[in-house]
Amino acid sequence: MTPDEIRARLVALQEGDLPVHGGRTLAYVYDAGLADVDALAREAVAAFAGSNGLDPTAFPSLLAMENDLVAFARELVDGPDSMVGTVTSGGTESCLLAVLGARDARPDVADPSIVVAETVHAAFHKAGHYFGVRVVVVPVGPDHRADADAMAAAIDDTTVLVVASAPSYAHGVVDPVPAIATAAAARGVRCHVDACIGGWILPYAARLGRPVTPWTFAVDGVTSISTDLHKYAYAPKGASLLLHRDPALRRPQYFAHAGWPGYTMLNATLQSTRSGGPIAGAWATTRAIGHDGYHVLTDRALAATDEIAAGITELTGLSLVAAPDSTLVAATADDDLDVFTVCDEMAERGWFVQPQLSYDGRPPSLHVAISAATDAGAFLAALGEAVASARAQGPVPVDPGVADLLRTLDPATLGDAEFDLLLAAGGLAGDAGELGLPDRMAPVNALLDVAPPALREAVLVAFLDRLARPFASGT
Ligand SMILES: Cc1ncc(COP(=O)(O)O)c(C=O)c1O
């Protein structure tokens, strides 16, 4: 292909994606609304895209930028002089490493476990799955925050890490970090604060005079914190920070291997080769915006959040799950309103709003992560229309026979053919077996919503697996 053909094809491919600018994509992307900063960050990504963070002696520029990023974050997390940090590829990698380090710091524990609230991010379940660590899940209180007493009671001799969220993704509320960290410290256990989504908001919220539950290293007992650069630091994708109170806590995170004929592999993260692009992009973004800039952006995002939360409260048919502690808002719908249809109707109006399926007695909800670039008034106008339209359409019917089947199916007993049938029944495959997303997701979500979590996982894995078979015709 010629350069022009390639450019044209890239543009055409991207037309099918959600927009990353404009503040209307309210999950996955975070928009500062600063075109010049964005352009600068992309220049930095491009300039360092081929550099390799694997070896800081070969690419000292990346080490310098990594240390600068850690220094910038230190002011946000009340880091002591001893604080150290690592740039990772994203929130999940930071959380994975926190668990891995905690496990490896305790070789004396044969059956290691972590204590988490049920609202903890799925990344910690992934860590448990990857690293053979049991995940002890503790129910949250009626305010959707972790129940510190129950978490304390769940700590036992196998606990290597206790996790608190600042805030939780699904409900946007900050856990009682001081009580949780105190309980962990009393048992000599590490305490990680997952501030992947709040770490670049809450410090500025506090400076703006808003009430913020203490969650930083100022809280005794907090041993590590994850905070994502590619969320509310508004950096290009692929950058997060895992911060430790001191180097000894970070030490087990390192992997070194000299027992082969090649170079001594020496890694601080799950990756070995590490693109310099995201590090440079995050460095350029934080330098360009600076603390004063983040102060302003946080003010904007929080003002938009207040307006959206108030607007939802006034809107008949929707209710807030919780008053937001940061920039995340979740809302449930009355019985005569289908929340998944509301999401579809928002999409029709150019807004991406994330559906959250019902879970463990909680109703389904819609979820938004509000950016500095989000226009709250325009959002609420669209939401009002979307709710009216969804109400007029009525509930999405699920055949009771199908619902019963979904409730009882054991995914472990299903083979490829059954999954093909389920995908077709769910509207995720056409008659000829071709895969794709239907225009409207509400019917798919309504079906998934009646399925137990294990079946949801299995069906969606089957879907993803079939999407990524470039050489198969049909399924
Ligand atoms: C609280 C929290 N932890 C971890 C993650 C995982 O981050 P990532 O998607 O960057 O891997 C997220 C993502 O939204 C999050 O909100």
The ligand as an ORCA input file, in Angstrom:
! r2SCAN-3c Opt
* xyz 0 1
  C     -10.469      1.452     40.134
  C      -9.859      0.850     38.889
  N      -8.863     -0.043     39.008
  C      -8.283     -0.608     37.934
  C      -8.706     -0.298     36.659
  C      -8.074     -0.982     35.481
  O      -7.439     -0.057     34.653
  P      -7.023     -0.365     33.144
  O      -8.295     -0.454     32.359
  O      -6.180      0.817     32.785
  O      -6.268     -1.629     33.103
  C      -9.750      0.618     36.499
  C     -10.267      0.947     35.177
  O     -11.273      1.606     35.004
  C     -10.344      1.218     37.647
  O     -11.355      2.089     37.540
*
